[in-house]
Amino acid sequence: MPGAELDLRAIVAAVSDAADHALTLWAGGETRVRQWEKVPGHPVCEADLEVDGLLRASLGAIDPGAGWLSEETADTVHRLGVSRVWVVDPIDGTRDYLRGRPGWAVSVALVEDGAVRLGILAAPARNEYWIAQAGQGATRNGRTLRAGSRDALAGARVPAEQLPRIDRDLVTVEKPNSIALRMAMVAADEADLVATVRWGNEWDIAAAAIICQEAGAMVTDALGDPLLFNRPRPTAFGLLCAAPGIHAAATERLAPRAREILGG
């Protein structure tokens, strides 16, 4: 049913219930959930898997015809044969979750024909719920979001602990471990720029991408090209999320580094 009306209330309730479960396991930062590494440097814990299971059951009941792409579920080709796909990161920012820090979120997007139609970030440890629908704007806790009007790259706010010497003309601000929350900071005019030059996964950025775009920010890959979702290999090289007035300058700075990494 391409273009079918979404039961937004039911979707928000499903995401909120899953996020509340994650918060209960987090227990005010004193989480005792079992944890391990999928591969070196990539932690996962029981909460990731439990939230994944809750979301797959509840969202699958809301839209049985949609495919499924999640960080914590083995990928299959089924999603490539349907027009709509749930793109999910059960806990984005697992490191903060395990360290008792609030910079984590449950990230859920609904992609239709390669474009994100709906995005929800639930960050219950921060008491933040972000929602965006295509063409209908973006909100945090019900308040409309608008990206900033900065038009000079120098002085732009970047969620980072430190910056390379070449980027010392930028300004660091708080950095949650969740990249989705860092992007959402651009939507809320709490940051001006989030950029990466490495391969990333669709589930990390899908929900935040529409939140930023609906708030007026620009979101592309590291070369400045548009992002497409539900690709056979669900990845993109790099990310550039910026206030609209500095996106071109940020692309000019970032793209040569990306091309060098990609081998020209």
Disulfide bonds with the S-S distance in Angstrom:
none
